[in-house]
Amino acid sequence: MRALVLDDSRAMRTILKGVLSEVGFEVQEAPNVRDALVVLGQGDDFDLALVDWNLPDVEGIEFVRQVRAQRRFDRVKLMMVTTETETAQVASAIQAGANEYIMKPFSKQAIAEKLLLLGFQVSPGQHA
C-alpha cells in the first residue's frame, strides 16, 4: 500500500508518516499542492492521500478537486487531516471528493479507525 502525506508542517508529515508506516504503508511526503501533484503523477499506484487544508500555495481542498478531476486517480482514497472544524468545511471537503475527514489533534487510534472505514486492513501484528 502506498500513501501520500500532504502537509506544510514537517513535524506533522513525520507523525503521519510514522503512523502510516506502522500499519503497512509506504509513504511519500509533500509540503505543498504543487509538489503533491508531481509525486502523485509519478505513478498510479497510490492508495491513499492525507491532505492538510491550510497550505502555503493553495488550500488542500483544491488538491482534492484536482485529484478527483482525473479519472486515473479514482481509486485513491482522500482524507482531510486538518484543524478546520466547521461543519460547512467538512461538507465542502466531502463534496469536493474527500472520502474522510479527521481533525487535529488526533490519536494514532483515530487514524487507524479512519483507515478501517476506508477499507484498509492493518497488517497482522501491527497496531496504530
FENPE-V306016 format. One record per residue. RES is the residue in one letter. SS is DSSP state (H for helix, E for strand, C for the rest). NEAR is the number of other ideal C-beta (glycine too) atoms within 12 Angstrom. D_LAST is the distance of its C-alpha to the last C-alpha in Angstrom with 2 decimals. Layout:
BEGIN
RES & SS & NEAR & D_LAST
RES & SS & NEAR & D_LAST
END
This chain:
BEGIN
M & C & 25 & 15.33
R & E & 25 & 16.24
A & E & 40 & 15.18
L & E & 44 & 17.24
V & E & 42 & 16.28
L & E & 51 & 19.43
D & C & 37 & 19.78
D & C & 28 & 22.76
S & C & 24 & 20.87
R & H & 14 & 20.04
A & H & 17 & 17.76
M & H & 28 & 15.76
R & H & 31 & 15.72
T & H & 17 & 14.46
I & H & 27 & 11.54
L & H & 41 & 10.63
K & H & 27 & 11.46
G & H & 20 & 9.21
V & H & 35 & 6.00
L & H & 38 & 7.81
S & H & 25 & 9.14
E & H & 23 & 6.29
V & C & 33 & 6.16
G & C & 24 & 9.91
F & C & 35 & 11.54
E & E & 19 & 14.62
V & E & 30 & 14.88
Q & E & 30 & 18.20
E & E & 32 & 18.97
A & E & 36 & 21.93
P & C & 26 & 23.37
N & C & 26 & 25.66
V & H & 32 & 26.58
R & H & 20 & 29.27
D & H & 25 & 27.10
A & H & 38 & 24.34
L & H & 29 & 27.05
V & H & 18 & 28.34
V & H & 27 & 25.02
L & H & 35 & 24.42
G & H & 21 & 28.04
Q & C & 15 & 27.83
G & C & 16 & 26.33
D & C & 16 & 25.78
D & C & 20 & 22.67
F & C & 34 & 19.98
D & C & 32 & 17.75
L & E & 39 & 16.06
A & E & 43 & 17.03
L & E & 47 & 15.48
V & E & 49 & 18.70
D & C & 45 & 19.84
W & C & 36 & 23.00
N & C & 26 & 25.03
L & C & 31 & 25.89
P & C & 17 & 29.00
D & C & 19 & 30.76
V & C & 23 & 30.15
E & C & 26 & 27.68
G & H & 43 & 24.45
I & H & 33 & 25.93
E & H & 29 & 28.63
F & H & 44 & 26.17
V & H & 42 & 24.99
R & H & 23 & 28.69
Q & H & 27 & 29.58
V & H & 36 & 26.86
R & H & 27 & 27.84
A & C & 15 & 31.46
Q & C & 19 & 30.95
R & H & 10 & 30.82
R & H & 15 & 29.30
F & H & 28 & 25.97
D & C & 16 & 26.03
R & C & 21 & 23.10
V & C & 36 & 20.76
K & E & 32 & 18.41
L & E & 41 & 18.66
M & E & 44 & 16.51
M & E & 41 & 18.13
V & E & 41 & 16.12
T & E & 35 & 18.93
T & C & 20 & 20.84
E & C & 26 & 23.35
T & C & 16 & 23.41
E & C & 14 & 26.76
T & H & 12 & 26.94
A & H & 12 & 29.31
Q & H & 24 & 26.88
V & H & 22 & 24.14
A & H & 15 & 26.95
S & H & 23 & 28.13
A & H & 35 & 24.80
I & H & 20 & 24.57
Q & H & 16 & 28.28
A & H & 26 & 27.83
G & C & 29 & 25.39
A & C & 38 & 21.85
N & C & 29 & 19.83
E & E & 31 & 17.44
Y & E & 37 & 17.50
I & E & 35 & 15.15
M & E & 24 & 16.76
K & C & 24 & 16.23
P & C & 15 & 15.26
F & C & 26 & 11.88
S & C & 15 & 8.82
K & H & 23 & 5.15
Q & H & 17 & 5.73
A & H & 22 & 8.67
I & H & 37 & 7.53
A & H & 26 & 5.68
E & H & 21 & 9.04
K & H & 33 & 11.07
L & H & 37 & 10.04
L & H & 18 & 11.15
L & H & 17 & 14.19
L & C & 29 & 14.99
G & C & 15 & 15.15
F & C & 28 & 12.40
Q & C & 17 & 11.27
V & C & 25 & 8.06
S & C & 17 & 9.98
P & C & 8 & 11.30
G & C & 8 & 10.21
Q & C & 19 & 6.84
H & C & 17 & 3.75
A & C & 27 & 0.00
END
